[in-house]
Amino acid sequence: MSKCRWLAIPSVLALSIASGCGGGGDESESHTAPAASDAGSGAGFGTASITGKVTFDGAAPEAKSIRMNADPVCSLKHPDGREDYDYVVGADGGLKWTFVYVKEGVAGSYEPSGEVVLDQKGCTFEPHVFGIMAGQDLKILNSDETLHNVHALSNESRQFNLAMPRMGMELKQKFRNPEVMVRIKCDVHPWMECWAGVLSHPFHSVTSEDGSFKIDRLPAGTYTIEAWHENGGTQTQTVTVGDGESQEITFSFKSSV
């Protein structure tokens, strides 16, 4: 049986952590593997798609090593530390963890379905960047044998700050209103953060290790596509796609340092 691991933590968490260690209706002892669904229903989907790649212009900045010695559990999982996610650039220049979405042009309304999963694993939020619809379930897991807390710094929806002291805990939350982007952090482990793109529709993607992305099921139309990177800023392009058509676009970011 897992036990609560008590660290030096902000006093604002004390009551919620104490409650969490005692157990509650929001937690589950069974562990569910991370999974995500950005499916929606409503106005109708189409057959068009927008694909492309986000690249980094120039030599990739040297990654910094994040030390996790403040928590023995985290240090055990990453004895040599972990590289930061400021700019994760592949061998071919692809930029990972860029949120690409339809900023303008979506007609009608879409209702969320399914859930998006955010895990705390290896003292890191997984995934680092994700998309979710307003009103869609966000299932939050703690896969570590240590205390975490999930603090969403949203401006357009009610903020939440939830203690998760036990391995295997599960909680569910929602963002009620669209917002790009919402920073989520752990007040216990200051290196832990991730970003959520909250939209009123399901047309979004996050770049993979090679910088590629795909937004599909689009109705024919003209769209403003925005690419957001936590350190690179934002870029937009306008794209027109017809039924059954696929258009390819690219974005390129430079270091802001």
N, C-alpha and C positions, 0 to 999 in steps of 0.2 A: 504494500500500500504506500502510495506517495505521501510525503509529509510536506507541510509548508516550510519553505526556506526563507528565513527572515533576514533582510538586508537593511542597510541604512537607506531609508526611503523617505520621500517627502511626507510631511505630516498630513497633507491633504488626503493621502490615500488610506490613512490608518483605519477609519471606520469601514470603508468598503472592503479592505483586505481582510480585516477581522471577520467580517460577515462571510466573505468568500471561503475562508478556511473552515468555516463551520458547515459548509455545504449549502446548496440552494436549488431551487427548481430550475434554474437556467443551465446547470451544468450536467454533463454526462460522463460516465466513466469510460464509455467506449470511445475509441479513437477513430475518426473518419479521415481517410486520405484526402489531401487537398484536391479540389476540383472546382471548376467554375462554369457558369452558364450565363451568357449574355442574351439569351433568347427573350423575345418580347412578342406581343400580339397586339393587333389593333388595326392601324390604318392600312395594312397590307404591304407585303414585301414584293420586291421586284427581282429581276434577273441580271441586273447590272452589277459591276464590281469596280473597285478602284484598288490597284495594287501599287507597290513601289518599294523604295528603300530610303532609309535615312542614313547618311554618312557623316563622319567627322572630317573636317577640312584641316589637314596638316598633321603633324606628329601628335599622337595621343599623349595627353598629360600623364606623367608618372603617377600610378596609383599609390595612395597612402595606405599604410597598414593600420588597422584599427585594433588596438589592444583591448582585451576583455578580461583583464586580471581582476577587476572589481568583483566579479562573481565566479567562484570556483567551477560552477557547472558550465558557464560559458567558456571559461579558460580551458577546461578539459576538452570541449568540443573544438576549440580553435586555439591550440597551444602556441601557434606562431602568429596569431592574430588573423584578421580577414581584411582583404583589400576593400577599399571604399567603393561606392557606386557613383562617384561624381561623374566620371565618363568611362563607360565600359565599351571599349572599342575593339572590334574583331580584327583579325589579320588583314582583311580586305577593306578595312575602314568603316564597316558597318557599326552604327551606334545603337546599342541595346537600351531598353527601358525608355523609349520615346513613346508618348501617348499620341496617337493619330486618330482624329475623329472628325465627323461632319459638324462643323460649327454653324453653318447656315444652309438652308435649302430643303430641310426635311418638312414635308407637308403632313397634316393630320396628326393624330395622337397615337401613342403606343403604350401598351400596358406591360409592366414587367412580369416575368415568370422565371421560375427556377431560382437559383441562389448563386452567389459568388462567395468563395471561400478564401479567408485570410488566415494563414497559419503563422504561429510563432515557433520557429524551428531552428535549432542551432543558435539561439539568441539573435535571430534575424527575422524580420517580417518577410514572408513569402506569399505572394509575389511583391516585388519592390514597387511596381506600378501596375494598376489595374483599372478597368472601367466597370461601371455599375450604373444601372438605371435608378432614378429617383423612385423610392418606394420598393425597390427590390431588396430581398433578404441578403444581408451580409452575415455569413456564419464565420465566427471568429474562434479559432482553436488555440490551445496551448499544448504544444508537443514537447515541451521541455520540463525537466524536473526542477524548475525554479519559478520564482514569482515573476510574472510580467503584469503590465497594465497597458490597456489600449486607450489612448487619449486622442480623440478626433478633434482637430482644431477647425471645424467647419464654421463658415460665416453665414451661410444661407439656410442651414438646418441646425437643429439643436445639437450642441456638442455633447459628447459622452466621454466619460473617463472611468473605465471599468477595470477592477483588479481581477487577475486570474492567477491565483496562487498555486494551483495544482495541475500537474500533468494530466491531460485528458479532458480538461474543462472545455465546454463549448458554450458560447453565447451568441445571441442574434441581435442585430441592430439594423436600422434603416436610415438612409439619408432621404429626407422628405422633399428636398428641392435641388435642382441642378446646380452644380458648382464645379468649375475647372480651375484649379485642382484643390483637393482637400488633403492637408498634411495630417498624417497619423503618426504618433510617436509613443514611445514607452518612457515614462518618467523614471523608471527604475534603472534602465540601461540607456544612457543618453545617445549611444550610437545607433539605436534602433529607430528607424523611421521608414515610412512608405507613403505612397501618394495614390489617391483615388480620384478618378475623373467621373463625376456624377452627371449623367445626361438624362434628357427627357425621351431619348430614343436609344436603340441598341446598336447604332452604327459607329463602331469604334474598333481600334486595334492597338496592340502594344508591340513594338518592334522586338524581334528575336535577336539571337546572338549575331546574326549576319546583317542586322539592320532592316530586315524585310518586314512588310506589313501587308494586310489585306482587309479591305472592308467590302463585304459582299451583301447580297440580297437587297441591293438598292433599287428602288423604282427609278425609271428613266427620269433625268432631270439635270439641273445645274446646281452644283454644290460648292460651298467654300470648305476646304479641308484645312484643318489646322494641325500642326505638329508641335507638341509641347515637350520640352526637356527641362528637367529641374535646374540645370545650370546653364543650358544653352538658350533658354528663352522660348519664344514662339515664332513660327513662320506659317504663312497661309498661301494657298493656291486655289484658284477657281477651276473646276473641272466639269465638263458636260459629258454625260454618258447616256446612251440609248439602251433600249431593251436588249438584253443578251450581250451587251457590249462590255468590254473591260478596257479601262484606261490606266496607263502607268505613269506615275509621277515620282519625283525624287525631291528630297530635302537635304540640305547640308548645313551643319552647325560648326561654329568655331568656339574655341575656349573663351570664356568670359573673363578669364584671369590674365 
